[in-house]
Amino acid sequence: MAPPSSYDDSIRRALLEDFGSGDVTSDALIPADAWACAEAVAKSPLVVSGVSVFSRVFHLVNPAARVEALVHDGDQVEPGAVLLRVEGPTRDLLGGEHTALNFLQQLSGVATLTRRYVERLQGPTRIADTRKTVPGLRLMQRAAVRHGGGHNHRDCLGSAVLIKDNHIAAAGSVTLALERARAHAPHTSRLEIEVADTAQLDEALAAGADIVMLDNFTDEQLPAAVERARGRALVEVSGGITLERIPFLSSLGVDVISVGALTHSPPAADISLRLWPVERDAPPLPTRA
């Protein structure tokens, strides 16, 4: 698991978007020595992700801020649940509010959507993400997928061999692409190739592909394709994946279903931050109902 400081570059860039020219509203309304407490509250059912990121935002705004996590990443919570409590200088809590919430809402949205896909599985099939992540947020989003019960695909171009349609076009054929990949890849690497039809699938299997990605195959085409590959290669299904298709796809016995929507278009989780003044160094307040 990545340490919280791994997210610092992304968090600092996000804070700069809000703090680039200061906070004229809070500076005008709030005394510099004012102190407050705030709570992040779920407003809809969700799976939590981003606890450490939320905490890190306020630490970078002001190390004097104290954050208490009342839930763990991966927890399923109901509306009204208090997720985190933060105490510190009022101006800094207000300044970091939306950056912290933006991360927590986005990442909890990823985890919540992932859990919905995982819950529809039948059998040991894996739900996996793709590289279709928000630029700069891949590390966080991949963690959120795991918090939702999903699995991660390759994290970057250098981490695994995955021959896509344009690689095949550039190489000249499925067979040539696999031969060249096998000649240059480390001996520890498995070779995965995307195929668009049965002819490419048969060619990939004959050429010794370790993993075949059946891309945009219809529900009518898939049973025969999966049966052709069974016992000869791992089978991944991608393209046009919806929640409604998951029970059927997993019932076929495919190994992996990869879903770009987990990270490129999850609905943000509905979470709010409510704040109230407190005396500095006062005993912690009980959670508000």
SVG drawing of the C-alpha trace seen along z (x, -y; Angstrom):
<svg xmlns="http://www.w3.org/2000/svg" viewBox="-29 -41 43 68">
<polyline fill="none" stroke="black" stroke-width="0.4" points="0.0,0.0 1.3,-3.4 2.3,-5.8 0.1,-8.9 3.1,-11.1 2.9,-9.3 -0.1,-11.5 1.5,-14.8 2.2,-16.0 -1.4,-15.5 -2.7,-17.1 -0.4,-20.1 -1.5,-20.8 -5.1,-20.5 -4.6,-22.9 -2.9,-25.4 -6.0,-25.5 -7.9,-26.8 -5.2,-28.6 -3.4,-30.2 -4.3,-33.7 -5.3,-33.1 -8.8,-33.0 -10.2,-36.5 -13.5,-35.4 -12.2,-33.6 -9.5,-36.2 -12.2,-38.9 -14.6,-37.0 -12.6,-34.7 -10.1,-35.9 -6.6,-34.4 -6.7,-32.7 -10.2,-31.1 -10.4,-27.4 -13.0,-24.9 -14.0,-21.3 -15.5,-19.8 -16.9,-16.4 -17.2,-14.6 -20.7,-13.1 -22.0,-10.6 -25.3,-11.7 -25.9,-8.5 -24.9,-4.8 -21.3,-4.5 -18.1,-2.5 -15.3,-4.7 -12.0,-5.4 -9.6,-8.2 -9.3,-8.4 -5.5,-8.9 -5.8,-11.4 -8.4,-13.5 -6.1,-13.6 -3.1,-14.5 -4.9,-17.5 -5.3,-19.1 -1.8,-18.1 -0.4,-19.9 -2.6,-23.0 -1.5,-23.2 0.4,-20.5 -1.4,-21.7 -4.7,-20.3 -5.7,-17.0 -7.7,-14.5 -9.5,-11.5 -10.7,-8.7 -13.9,-7.1 -14.1,-4.5 -11.7,-2.6 -11.2,-2.4 -13.5,0.3 -16.2,-0.2 -19.8,-0.3 -21.7,-3.1 -25.2,-4.5 -26.4,-8.1 -25.6,-10.1 -22.4,-8.2 -19.6,-10.4 -16.5,-9.4 -13.8,-11.7 -13.4,-14.5 -10.8,-17.4 -9.9,-20.1 -7.7,-23.1 -7.5,-26.8 -10.8,-27.7 -9.3,-29.5 -7.3,-26.4 -10.3,-24.0 -12.3,-26.2 -9.4,-26.5 -8.9,-22.8 -12.5,-21.8 -13.2,-21.4 -9.9,-19.9 -10.3,-17.2 -14.0,-16.6 -13.2,-16.4 -10.7,-13.6 -12.9,-11.8 -16.0,-12.0 -14.2,-11.0 -12.4,-8.0 -15.4,-6.8 -17.3,-7.0 -14.8,-4.7 -15.0,-2.3 -18.8,-2.4 -19.1,-1.7 -16.5,1.1 -18.5,2.8 -21.6,2.7 -19.9,4.6 -18.2,7.1 -21.5,7.9 -23.0,9.0 -20.3,11.6 -21.1,15.3 -18.1,17.4 -14.4,16.5 -14.2,14.0 -12.3,10.8 -13.5,7.3 -10.4,5.2 -9.8,1.5 -8.0,0.2 -5.5,-2.6 -8.5,-5.0 -7.8,-6.9 -8.1,-10.6 -4.6,-12.0 -2.5,-12.3 -4.9,-10.3 -4.0,-6.7 -2.4,-5.7 -5.3,-6.8 -7.9,-5.4 -6.3,-2.0 -6.4,-1.9 -10.1,-2.9 -10.8,0.0 -9.2,2.4 -11.2,0.8 -14.3,1.7 -13.3,5.3 -11.9,5.1 -8.5,5.8 -5.9,3.8 -4.8,4.3 -1.3,3.1 -0.4,-0.2 1.6,-1.6 2.9,-0.7 6.1,0.8 4.5,3.1 3.1,5.8 2.9,6.8 -0.6,6.0 -0.8,6.0 -3.7,3.8 -5.4,3.4 -3.0,0.6 0.0,2.7 -1.3,5.5 -1.9,3.0 1.7,1.6 3.3,5.1 1.4,6.5 -0.5,9.4 -1.4,11.1 1.3,13.7 4.0,11.2 3.1,9.1 3.2,12.1 6.5,13.3 8.2,9.9 6.8,9.5 8.0,12.9 11.5,12.2 11.9,9.0 9.8,9.3 11.4,10.5 11.0,14.3 8.8,13.6 6.2,11.7 3.0,13.2 1.8,12.1 -1.7,10.6 -3.3,9.7 -6.5,8.0 -8.6,9.8 -11.6,8.4 -13.1,11.6 -12.9,15.3 -10.2,15.4 -7.9,13.2 -8.6,15.4 -7.7,18.6 -4.5,16.9 -3.6,15.7 -4.1,19.1 -2.1,20.8 0.7,18.3 0.8,19.1 -0.8,16.1 -1.0,16.4 -4.0,14.1 -6.6,13.2 -8.7,10.1 -12.0,10.5 -12.8,6.9 -16.3,5.9 -17.5,9.4 -21.3,9.7 -23.2,11.9 -24.0,14.2 -20.3,14.5 -18.8,14.9 -19.9,18.5 -18.1,20.1 -15.1,17.8 -14.6,18.6 -14.9,22.3 -12.3,22.1 -9.8,20.5 -10.6,22.6 -7.5,24.4 -5.3,22.7 -5.2,19.1 -6.6,16.9 -9.7,15.0 -10.4,11.3 -13.5,9.6 -13.6,5.9 -15.6,3.3 -19.2,2.3 -19.2,3.7 -22.3,2.8 -23.6,3.9 -26.4,5.8 -24.0,7.9 -21.8,9.0 -23.9,12.0 -23.9,13.5 -20.2,12.8 -19.1,14.3 -21.3,17.3 -19.3,18.1 -16.2,18.7 -14.1,15.8 -11.1,15.0 -11.2,11.2 -13.8,8.5 -12.1,5.2 -14.2,2.1 -12.9,-1.4 -16.0,-3.1 -14.7,-2.3 -12.2,-5.1 -13.1,-7.2 -16.7,-8.0 -17.8,-7.0 -20.5,-9.2 -19.0,-11.1 -20.1,-9.9 -22.3,-12.4 -20.3,-13.6 -20.5,-17.0 -18.4,-18.8 -20.1,-20.5 -18.1,-22.9 -18.6,-24.6 -16.4,-26.8 -14.6,-25.3 -12.0,-26.5 -8.5,-25.6 -7.2,-22.6 -10.8,-21.9 -11.7,-18.2 -12.9,-16.5 -16.6,-17.0 -18.9,-14.0 -20.0,-13.0 -23.0,-15.1 -26.1,-13.2"/>
</svg>
